[in-house]
Amino acid sequence: MTEYDSKKNTVSALSQALFTVNKHAKTASDPKYLYKLKKEALSKLLQEDKARKIGLQFSRNPGMSQQRSDVLVECGEYLFHLPPKKEDFTTLPHLGKLSDTFRNPKTKMSLREAKTLLQSYTGLSDHQPPAPGKHRTYQKPVFKRLGE
């Protein structure tokens, strides 16, 4: 039994790993995989009742829209935001603005350890082959003389 197997299902370890992955995703050059890992792990934790949705909050960075809401999810001692689903707007209360008084606790988990823990929990892997049909190969242009 490895170190990750013994810690795998504890909410505390998973929430620390989520915090670490989320923190690194915010500054990563290509954060897609890290955010996907976070979303999958939180979805699985919600299904297993190890995390719970608290409500909706306005987003600090709404992008192109004037206003956007995110789902606030509590997992262990940590709070995370996820994009809302359609049913979240009817089932969850809206909490208004983000609170500046609450901060997630600090953790000293490395990104490698956090990714390994979440990958073993969700079953996702970093090296998934690209979807078929998405990757186009470059073809050199063929030049013909006029009239050929």
C-alpha positions in Angstrom: 0.0 0.0 0.0 1.5 3.3 -1.1 1.4 6.6 0.8 -1.4 7.9 -1.6 -3.5 4.8 -1.2 -3.7 5.2 2.6 -4.6 8.9 2.3 -6.8 8.5 -0.8 -10.3 8.8 0.6 -9.8 11.2 3.5 -11.7 14.4 2.9 -8.9 16.4 4.6 -6.2 15.1 2.2 -8.4 15.5 -0.9 -9.4 19.0 0.0 -5.7 20.0 0.6 -4.9 18.5 -2.8 -7.8 20.4 -4.4 -6.5 23.6 -2.8 -3.0 23.0 -4.1 -4.1 22.2 -7.7 -6.5 25.2 -7.7 -3.7 27.5 -6.5 -1.3 26.3 -9.2 -4.0 26.4 -11.9 -4.4 30.2 -11.4 -0.8 30.9 -12.5 -0.2 28.0 -14.9 0.6 28.6 -18.6 -1.9 25.9 -19.6 -4.4 25.4 -16.7 -7.0 23.3 -18.6 -6.0 20.0 -17.2 -5.6 21.3 -13.6 -9.1 22.8 -13.7 -10.6 19.6 -15.2 -8.9 17.6 -12.4 -10.4 20.0 -9.8 -13.9 19.8 -11.4 -13.9 16.0 -11.6 -12.7 15.6 -8.0 -15.3 18.0 -6.7 -18.0 16.4 -8.7 -17.1 13.0 -7.3 -16.9 14.4 -3.7 -20.3 15.9 -4.1 -21.7 12.6 -5.4 -20.2 10.7 -2.4 -21.6 13.4 0.0 -18.0 14.3 1.2 -18.6 17.9 0.0 -21.7 20.1 -0.2 -22.9 23.0 -2.2 -23.5 26.0 0.0 -24.9 28.5 -2.5 -24.2 30.9 -5.4 -21.8 33.9 -5.3 -21.0 36.6 -7.7 -17.7 36.0 -9.6 -14.9 38.5 -9.1 -13.8 38.0 -12.7 -16.9 37.7 -14.8 -15.1 37.8 -18.2 -17.1 39.4 -21.0 -20.4 39.5 -19.1 -21.4 42.1 -16.5 -22.2 39.6 -13.8 -21.7 35.9 -13.3 -22.4 33.6 -10.5 -20.3 30.6 -9.3 -21.3 27.7 -7.0 -19.6 27.8 -3.6 -18.7 24.3 -2.5 -17.5 23.3 1.0 -15.1 20.4 1.2 -13.5 19.8 4.6 -12.1 23.1 5.9 -11.8 24.5 2.4 -14.2 26.4 0.1 -14.1 26.2 -3.7 -16.0 27.7 -6.7 -17.4 25.7 -9.6 -19.3 26.8 -12.7 -23.0 26.5 -12.0 -25.4 24.1 -13.6 -28.8 25.1 -14.7 -30.6 23.5 -11.8 -28.2 25.3 -9.3 -30.0 28.6 -10.0 -33.3 27.2 -8.8 -32.1 25.0 -5.9 -29.3 27.1 -4.2 -29.6 30.4 -2.4 -27.7 33.4 -3.7 -25.2 34.6 -1.2 -24.2 37.9 -3.0 -20.7 39.1 -3.1 -17.6 37.2 -2.2 -16.5 37.6 1.4 -13.0 39.0 2.0 -13.0 37.9 5.6 -12.7 34.1 4.9 -9.5 32.6 3.6 -8.8 28.9 3.0 -6.2 27.4 5.4 -2.6 27.2 4.1 -1.2 23.8 3.1 2.2 22.5 2.4 1.4 19.9 -0.3 3.4 19.8 -3.5 1.7 20.0 -6.9 3.0 16.6 -7.9 1.6 15.0 -4.7 -1.7 16.8 -5.1 -2.0 15.7 -8.8 -1.1 12.1 -8.0 -3.7 12.0 -5.2 -6.5 13.5 -7.3 -5.6 11.4 -10.3 -5.8 8.2 -8.3 -9.1 9.4 -6.8 -10.8 10.5 -10.1 -9.1 8.0 -12.5 -8.0 10.9 -14.8 -4.6 10.9 -16.3 -2.4 13.7 -17.5 -1.4 11.9 -20.7 -4.7 11.3 -22.4 -4.5 10.9 -26.2 -6.1 13.8 -28.1 -9.6 13.3 -29.4 -9.7 11.8 -33.0 -10.3 14.3 -35.7 -9.2 17.3 -33.7 -5.5 17.2 -34.7 -4.8 18.3 -38.2 -1.5 17.6 -39.9 0.2 20.2 -42.1 0.2 19.6 -45.8 2.5 21.5 -48.0 0.8 23.5 -50.7 1.2 22.2 -54.3 2.1 24.9 -56.8 1.2 24.4 -60.4 2.1 26.6 -63.4 -0.6 28.5 -64.9 -2.5 26.5 -67.5 -1.5 23.0 -66.1 
